[in-house]
Amino acid sequence: MTDTQRETMEYDVVIVGAGPAGLSAAIRLKQLDADCEVVVLEKGSEVGAHILSGAVLDPSGLDALIPDWKEKGAPLNTPVTKDNFYILGEAGSIRVPNWPMPPLMNNHGNYIVSMGNVCRWMAEQAEALGVEIFPGMACSEIVYGDNGEVKGVVAGEFGLNPDGTKGDGYEPGMELHGKYVFLSEGVRGSLSKEVIEKYDLSKGHEPQKFGLGMKEIWEIDPAKHREGTVTHTMGWPLGSNAGGGSFIYHLENNQVYVGFVVHLNYENPHLYPYMEFQRFKHHPMVADLLEGGKRVAYGARAISEGGYQSMPKMVAPGVALLGCSVGMVNVPRIKGNHNAMLSGKAAAEAAYAAIQAGRASDELNDYETGVRTGAIGEDLKKVRNVKPLWSKYGLTTSLVAGGFDMWTNTLGFSLFGTIGHGKTDAEATGKAKDHKKIDYPKPDGKLSFDRLTNVSFAATNHEESQPAHLKLKDPAKPVEIGYKIYGGPSARYCPAGVYEFVEAEGGGDPKFVINFQNCVHCKTCDIKDPAQNIVWTTPQGGDGPNYPNM
């Protein structure tokens, strides 16, 4: 599309993504300088539409950004009142007492929230300060300057035919240029991935690690509802097949968030993360809670789990990576939104200082330093060995060793130093012939559901006349490598049923089919594909899931 002519708009700072990081950056810029020209571009149909989170919020980020958030009506309505942690077996459970856990694991002072609603509220605060926010404006390209710096982005390109050519209603979109561009796309954002590769920002850092988080909202029997209760579990049904665990959060209005996380470094390509989640709900403890209730929403999203040692360099000429574009989730706490907010605030302060000094399009090194040496770095450094210990030694050993390491890190030292992750999640996938198939029970339609039925509860939508936003580098690899060597794991690791292998008439190799209309934008395929052949890109417009209260 190099021949396309586009109008341009100039800003001081262009922000891609209206999540907690991007909105925090926009708010802080306007707090520092009311005349600073700031735009936020959001690919979702509205702010919050694509926000899915394990929704217990540490308010420290909000405290730093908007100290009077309570008076301003922030939707933090359900303080945590009780904290439970269980190790599950198939038919029973063992509760782990709270007293031996490191202080950082305590949820006192945190809130059960809808992060989608929190972001909607943050967008209102930003717009009241004069920030321009454009939802439904997917950013499809980076614009580079003459010296290789990031100059801006292309947003709002519509009307492409399925083959990528310009249709009758083609709209070229606009180039939005900024003195600095902030990428706050969330996990595995397509523009962030491009920038990381172009400037080799991961050099000298461990590979990023990921989990797949799946979540349902349930309305349950009021007699079973315990507003403010937080429950986490580990163990069954995953066992030795994969790392991961669950969360159950009781929010207001007799609703609970039921979530399940599977670490994507699992070896057995026959593992079916979605069905592990559905099986989990049949555990007696969970089934008793949910029986008589109804599921009202579903969603899925990848989670960055590499932590401190996996954070790439965060800046390049003209651009800064924020929040989960870097990977700032505290894995044992299952929390990253507070760090995302703090990163947005830090990036804004660095950009403001640079602009005041007459600079533009250079590297915001003060931001990088502030993140690594400030509250975010301190938070992540304490827990940096939990994930690699779990991956290398399994659940039981990691509980003991990881807990010990978190305690010593609280005191300022670690006997383990910093443990590396080694392989990427794609490289960790084993060959099909070396692993046993797993027999999963059929969903009963009451507690557990088939995948396509649940996808309908994500309210996802993609215009079928546009190009598929899931690209193949080599069309032959899904069958020749994915199916023949790895047993077709894409048909299982996708929590939305996007990929399937359809048997050919008369025998022969199956056909690989991409049902991109089902996509809930989790990015798992981009992460876990053993051949690294599937590339997730942004679809046109505000297409994708619509999570009203997730």
N, C-alpha and C positions, 0 to 999 in steps of 0.2 A: 504493500500500500504506500510505497514511497512517493507515488505521484499525487497523493491526496493533498489537497489544499485545505488548511484548517484555519479558522480564526484563533487568535490567542488572547488570553487574559493574563495580566501580571498581578502577582501578589507578593507580599513579603515571605509568607510561608504557605506552602501547599501541603495539606495533610490527607493521606489516603487511609480511610478507615475510621468510622465513627464508633469505635469501641472505647473502653475506658482509657486506653493510652492516648489515642488521638484526640478525644474530647478533652482530656486533662491538659494536653499540650495547648489546644486552642484556647481554653479558659485561662490558662496561666499567661499566655502571650497577651491576651487582652487585659488581664489584671495589671501586667507590667506596662503596657502601652496601649491606651484606648485607640490610638490611631494606626496601630499595626494592622495591616491588611492580611486576613487569615481566611482560608477556605478549607472546608472539610468535605471530602468526596466519599460517599458511602454506596457500596454496590447493592445493598439490600433495598427493598421497596420502601422501607422506612427505617429510621434509626431504631436499632434493637431487633430488627427482623431476623438477623443472622447471628444473634448472640445466644450461645448455649454455654452454660457454665455449671460447675459443681458449686452451687450457689450458697456457700457460707462466706460472707465478706468480712475480712479484717478491715476495719474502718480507718486504719492508720493513713492510707493514701488519701482518703477523702478528708480526714482531719487536717492534713498538710495543705490540701488544695483549697477547700472551702470550710474553714473552721466552724462556721455557723450553719452547717448543712441541716441540722435538726430544725432550726428556726425557718429555714427555707423550704422545708417540706420534702426532704429526700425520702424516697420510699424504702427506708430501713425500718420495718415495722415489727419484726419478729426477732428479739434478742435470743441468743442461745441460752437455754435454761438447764439443759442436761446433756452430758457428753458420754456416749457409750461406744465401746470398742469390743468386737467379738471375733474370735477365730471359729470358723464354721467347719463342722464335719457334715456328712451327708444327711444325718438325721438329728444332729444336736449342735450345741454351741458351747464355747467356753468364753466367759466374759473376762477380759483383761482389765485389772483394776487401773484406775487413773493415777494412783500415787507414784508408780515407778516411771511414769512417762516424763520426758524432759518438759520443762515449762513451756517451750515453744509450741507444744502440741495442745495446749489448753485452749479451748474455744471460748472461754469466758470473755465477754466484751465484744464478741463477734455477732453477726446478724445473718439470719436466713433470708435471702432476698431473691427476687427475680432480677438478674443482671440486665436483661432486656429493658425492664422498667427503670432500673437505675440509669442506664444509658439514655433513655428517653428524657429522664429528668435532667441529666447532665447536658443534653443537647439544648434543653430550654434555658439553662443557665448560660450556655455559650451564646445562644442567639440573643439573649437579653444584653450581652456585652458587645454585640455587633459582629459575631462570627457568622460567616455565610456557610450554610450546610446544604449540600445537594445530595439527597438520597436518590437511588435508582441510577446512579452515575458510576458504572463500572469503569475502572481504570485499566485499559488494555495494553498500554505501552509506556515505556520510559522514554523521555525526550532527553537526549544528550547534547551538551554544548560542544563548541569547537575544540575544547581542550580535554574532552572525555569526561567532563563533570556531568552530574545529573542536573538537568536544567528544569525539568518539569515532567508532566504526565499527559497522556491522551485520555480523555474521559468522554463518555456519552456517544460512542460510535454505535449506530443502529442500522438495521436494514441489510445485513449481509445475507446472502443466500447460503444454503447448506454447504456448498462447495467453496465458500469463502469469497466469491465474487460479489460485486455490488448489486443489490437488488433495486427494483424500481423506487422504493421508498428510502433509499440509502441516505443516511445522515452521517457526515464524517466525524462528528464530535468536535471537541475543542482541545487545544493545547493550553494547559494551565501552567504557567511558569512561576517559579518562586526563587527568591534568594537562597532558600533552603527548602528541601522536600523531606517530609517525614513519612515513613512507611510504617503504618500501624495496622497491617492487614490481618493480624492474628497468625495462627500457626500455619507454616508452609505457604505463605502468600506468594503468588506467582511473581510479582514484581520484586519482592524481597529476595526470593530465590535467585532471580536474575542478577540482582545487585551483588549478592553474596558470591556468586560464581564469577562475575565480571571482575570484581576487585579482589578476589581470592581472600575474602574476609574470614573464612574458617581456618586459614593456615595457622598452625600452631595451637589449635584448639581441638578438643575431642569432638567426634561426630555427634550431632544432635540425636537424641533418642526420643521416642514418642510412645504414647498410649492412645488407644481408641476409647473414648468415653461415649457411652450411650445412656439416654435418660428418658424417663417417662414421668409425666405428672399424673397422679392418681387422686381422685376424690374418694375418701374412705368413710367408713362408718364413724359418726361423731363419737361413739363410745370408745373407739380405739385411738382417736386422735389425741396427740400430746404436743400441743403447740410449743415450739422452741426446742424440741428434742432432736439431737444429732446422733446418728448411729453410723459407724463404719465397720465393715467386716473384711476379713481376708480368709483365704483357704478355699473351701468348697464353693463352687464346683471346679475351679481351675486346677487345684492340686499342683502336680509337678508339670502340667502341660504348659502353663504360662504364669507369669506374674500378674498381679492385679488385685482388685477388690471392689467393694461396693460402698455406696453411701445412701442413707435414707434420712431425709430432712423433713420435719413436720413444720410447715409454714402455716399461715392463717387460712381460714375458710375451709377447714377440714381437708386440706390438700397436703400431699406429701410428694417430694421429689424422690424418685427411685432411680438410682444411677449405678452403672457398672463400668469399670475400667479394665481393659485388657492391655497389658504392655505388648507392644508390637515387635519385641525381639524374640517372640516365640519361634521354636524350631519346626514343630510339626505343621506342615502345610495343610493338613486335613482339619486343623482347628477351625472352628466356626464361631468367632467372637459373639455374633448376634445371638446364636442359639445358646451359648454359655450364659448370656444375660437372661434369656427366657427361662432356662433351666433353674437359674438362681432363685427366681421368684417362687419356685415350688419348694424351697426349703421351708420346713415347718414354721420357723420364726417369721419368715416373710409372708408366707401364704396366709397365716393367721391374721396378719395385719391387713392384707389386701382383699381377702374374701369378703364379698358383699359390696365392694367398691367398684369403681370404673376408671379405666385409663382414659385421659382426655387429651394427652399430647405426647409426642415422641420426637426425638432428635438425636443427632450424633455429631461428634466433632473430635478431631485429633487433639492431643494434649502434648505440649513440649515437656519432656521429662529429663533431658540431659543435665539441666541445672548449671551450676557455677562453671564447671570445666568445659561445658559445651557451648557457652555463649560466644558467638563469633565476634570479631571486631564490629563495632556498632556504627561506625562512621566511615564515609568515603566522600570524595569531593562533591559537595552540594546535597548530600543525603544523610539521613540518620534513621536507624532502625529502632523501633519502639516496642515495648511490651513483648508479646509472644512472637513477634517477628524476630526477636532475639532469643527468646526462651527464658522466661523469668518465673516459672512455676516452682513453688516449693512443694516437692513431690509428697513427702510424708504428711504435710498439712493439706494437700490438695487445694492449694490456694495460690493464685497468681494475679488476681485483679488489683490488689493493693500495690504490688510491685509495678503493674502496668501503669497505674495512675502516677506513681512516683517517677517512673521513667518519662512519662509525658511532661510532667512538671520540670524535670531536670533538663530535658531537651529544649523546652521552651525558654528556660533561663539562659541556656548556652546560646541559643539562636538570638535572643534579645540582646545579649551582651555583644555578640558578633556584629549584629546589624547596627547597634549604637556606635560601634567602633569603625563603621564604614566597610565592613567585610561582607562578602557574599560568595556562595558556591565553593567554599573551602571545607576543610574537615573540622567538625565541632568536637575537638578533642576534649574540651572541658566536660562535655556531656559523658563521653566514655569514661573519663576519670571519675566523675561524680557517681556514676552507676556502680563501678567496680569497687570503689572505696567507701561508698556511702551506705545508706540503709538497705538498699537492694542487695549489694554485695555481701553485706553482713548477714542478711537473712538467708541467702542461698549458700554461702560458704559453710554455715553450720551444718547443713544437711547434705553436703555435696557427695558423701560416700554412701548414702542410703540406697540409691538406685543401683549403682554398680555392685554393691554387696549383695543385693537381692538377686541381680542378674547372674552373678557368678556362683553364689552359694545357696540360693533357695530361700524360702520363706522363714523357716525356723532359725537358721543361723543368722539371717539378716535382721530378724527381730531383736536378737540378743546383741549382735555386733553393731548393728545400726543404732539401736537405742543407746548403747554404751558410747558410740562415737558422737552422737548428738549431745550427750551429757558432757563429755570432755570438751567438745567444741563450745558449749555454753561457758565453760571455764577458760576458753581461749587457746586450746591446743587439740591436736588429734594424733593418736598413735599410728593411724593409717596413712597420714599425709593426705594426698589427693589421689584417689584411685581412678584409673582410666576406664572408659567404656569399651574400647576396642572396635568391634564391628558396628556397622550401621544395621538398622533393623531389616533392611532388604537382604544384606549379606548373612544375617542370622538364620534365614529361612533354609530349612533342610530339604533334601530331595524326597519326593513322594515314596520311592521304594524303600527308604530307610526308616519310615514311620508308619505306625498303624493308623488305620481309619478310625474315626470316632463315631459311635452310634448315638445320635441325639433323639430324644423323645419328641413325638409330634406335638406341636402346640395345641392346647385344649380350648382356645378361644375365650377363656375366662381370666386366667392369670397370665397365660403366655399366648403369643400371637405370631402368625406367619409374618414374614418380613414385609411383603408388599402391603398387607393390611395396615401394618404399623406406619409405613411410609406415608400413607394417606393422612395420618394424624400429625405429620410434619408440615402439612399444607405447602409442600414444595411444588413449584411450577416452573417449567422452562418452555418457551415458545419453540415448537418443533420445527419451524421453518428456518431457524438460525443454524449456524455451524455448531457441531458438537463441541463443547468446551473441554472435553476429555480427548486428548490427542495421543496418537501412537507414533513413536519415533520410527518404528519398523512394523508394518502390519502383519508380518509373518511371525513375529516373536511370541505373541500370546499363545499360539498353538504349538509352535516348534520348541519353545522353551517353557512358557508358563504351564501348558497342558501336559506335554509329553515328559517333561523332567520334574516339574513341581506339582503335577496333579491339578492344575487349574485353581490356585488359591484365590484368585480375584473373584471367583464366583462365591467365595465364602467370606473373605475379609471385608468386603464392602457391606456396610450395614443398611444399604438401601436397595440391594438387588440390581445394581446398574449393569453388572457383567454376567454373561452366561455363555456357556458353550452348547451350541445347538447341534444335535446329531445330523449328519448329512444323509440325505436320501440315498439308499443303496450302499451305505457304509462309507468308509473313508474317514478322513480327518473331520472333526467337528468344525463348525463355523463360530467364530468369536463375535459376539453381539454386544454392543454398548448401548444400553437404554439410558441415555444421558438425562432423559426427562425425570428420572427417579432421584437424581443426585441431591443430597442434602449438604453438600460442600464440606464434607468431613476431611478430605485430602488423604485418606488412608491409602488409596491406590497409588498416589504419587510417592508415598513413603515406603510401602511394604512390597510393591511389585519386585520380585527377585531380579528381573532383567532391567529394572529402572527404565522401562519402556513407555510407561503411561505418564503423561504430563497433564496436570490439572491447570487450566487457565480460567479466567473469569468469563462467564457468559454475558450476553448483552443485557442491558437494562437492569431492572431490579429482580431478575429471576433468581430462583432458589427457594429455600424454606422460608416460612413466616412463623416465627416463634413469638406469640404475643406475651407470654408470661414465663418463658424458660430462663 
